Amino acid sequence: QVQPVQSGGGSVQSGGPLRPSCAASGRVFNMYAMGWFRQAPGKERECVAAISRNGGNTYYTNTVTGRFTISRDNAKNTVNLQMNSLKPEDTAVYYCAARATTSVNNSFLQGKEYNYWGQGTQVTVSS
């Protein structure tokens, strides 16, 4: 098992950067595909970015492509989400999630596919 624990996030003005991080306990972090999700008030949860076990396959939702970068360090059991050029519409609670998988190269886009979730962190972008 892994237990994702999130840090980072916070408040920033439009155009600024933030870099939430997720540290996962356990010795088998590299057996888990990872994802970042967000949920804004009144909206459904959506997958923002996802990364495969080996980091070779990444996914981004269209609205963040070119602005956000997901990365992982399997030696440190961490996954990060570098968010640049933030917009007010990026305001949401962001969640890190982990899914055990035998597939080295697949990333996963649906929340129901993930087994373990971080506690969530608020990201607020002001105009």
C-alpha positions as CSV (number, residue, x, y, z in Angstrom):
1,Q,0.0,0.0,0.0
2,V,0.9,3.6,-0.4
3,Q,-0.5,6.6,1.4
4,P,-0.2,9.9,-0.6
5,V,0.5,12.9,1.5
6,Q,0.3,16.3,-0.3
7,S,2.1,19.5,0.3
8,G,2.3,22.8,-1.6
9,G,-0.6,24.6,-3.2
10,G,-1.8,27.9,-1.9
11,S,-2.8,31.2,-3.4
12,V,-1.2,33.1,-6.3
13,Q,-2.1,35.8,-8.7
14,S,-3.1,35.1,-12.3
15,G,0.0,34.2,-14.3
16,G,2.0,32.9,-11.4
17,P,3.3,29.4,-10.6
18,L,2.6,26.8,-8.0
19,R,4.1,23.4,-7.4
20,P,2.0,21.0,-5.3
21,S,3.8,17.8,-4.3
22,C,2.8,14.4,-3.2
23,A,5.0,12.0,-1.1
24,A,3.9,8.4,-0.9
25,S,4.8,6.1,1.9
26,G,5.7,2.5,1.2
27,R,8.5,0.6,-0.5
28,V,6.8,-0.1,-3.8
29,F,6.0,3.4,-5.1
30,N,7.3,2.4,-8.5
31,M,4.4,-0.1,-8.8
32,Y,1.9,2.7,-8.8
33,A,0.7,4.9,-11.6
34,M,-0.1,8.4,-10.3
35,G,-2.5,11.1,-11.1
36,W,-3.5,14.7,-10.1
37,F,-7.2,15.5,-10.0
38,R,-9.0,18.7,-9.2
39,Q,-12.5,19.6,-8.1
40,A,-13.9,23.1,-8.2
41,P,-17.1,24.1,-6.4
42,G,-20.2,22.9,-8.2
43,K,-18.1,21.0,-10.8
44,E,-17.2,17.3,-11.2
45,R,-13.8,16.0,-10.4
46,E,-11.5,15.9,-13.4
47,C,-8.1,14.4,-14.1
48,V,-5.6,17.2,-14.6
49,A,-2.5,15.1,-15.3
50,A,-1.4,11.5,-15.0
51,I,1.9,9.6,-15.2
52,S,2.8,6.0,-15.7
53,R,4.9,3.9,-13.3
54,N,8.1,4.6,-15.2
55,G,7.3,8.2,-16.0
56,G,7.4,7.6,-19.7
57,N,3.7,8.1,-20.4
58,T,2.0,11.3,-19.3
59,Y,-1.4,12.8,-19.9
60,Y,-2.8,16.3,-19.6
61,T,-6.3,17.6,-19.9
62,N,-6.6,20.1,-22.7
63,T,-7.1,23.1,-20.5
64,V,-3.7,22.7,-18.9
65,T,-1.6,21.4,-21.7
66,G,1.5,23.5,-22.1
67,R,1.1,25.1,-18.7
68,F,1.3,22.1,-16.3
69,T,4.0,19.4,-16.0
70,I,3.7,16.2,-14.0
71,S,6.8,14.4,-12.9
72,R,7.8,11.7,-10.5
73,D,11.0,10.6,-8.7
74,N,10.7,6.9,-7.8
75,A,13.8,7.0,-5.7
76,K,12.2,9.7,-3.5
77,N,8.6,8.4,-3.7
78,T,7.4,11.7,-4.9
79,V,5.2,13.1,-7.7
80,N,5.0,16.8,-8.5
81,L,2.7,19.0,-10.5
82,Q,4.5,22.1,-11.8
83,M,1.7,24.6,-12.6
84,N,2.7,27.7,-14.6
85,S,0.7,30.6,-16.1
86,L,-2.1,29.9,-13.7
87,K,-5.6,31.2,-14.4
88,P,-8.5,31.9,-12.1
89,E,-10.3,28.9,-13.7
90,D,-7.6,26.7,-12.2
91,T,-8.9,27.4,-8.8
92,A,-9.9,24.1,-7.1
93,V,-9.0,21.5,-4.6
94,Y,-6.2,19.4,-6.0
95,Y,-5.8,15.7,-5.2
96,C,-3.0,13.3,-5.7
97,A,-4.0,9.7,-6.4
98,A,-2.2,6.4,-6.7
99,R,-3.2,3.2,-8.6
100,A,-1.4,-0.1,-8.3
101,T,-0.8,-1.6,-11.7
102,T,1.3,-4.2,-13.5
103,S,1.5,-2.0,-16.5
104,V,4.7,0.0,-16.7
105,N,3.6,2.3,-19.5
106,N,-0.1,3.1,-18.9
107,S,-1.5,6.2,-17.3
108,F,-5.0,6.3,-15.9
109,L,-7.5,9.1,-16.4
110,Q,-10.6,8.1,-14.4
111,G,-10.9,8.7,-10.6
112,K,-12.6,5.4,-10.1
113,E,-9.4,3.7,-11.4
114,Y,-7.4,5.0,-8.4
115,N,-7.1,3.2,-5.1
116,Y,-5.4,5.7,-2.8
117,W,-6.0,9.5,-2.4
118,G,-4.2,12.3,-0.8
119,Q,-5.9,14.7,1.5
120,G,-6.3,17.5,-1.0
121,T,-4.8,20.9,-1.2
122,Q,-6.5,24.2,-2.1
123,V,-5.2,26.2,-5.1
124,T,-6.6,29.7,-5.5
125,V,-5.7,31.9,-8.4
126,S,-6.8,35.5,-8.2
127,S,-7.3,37.8,-11.2
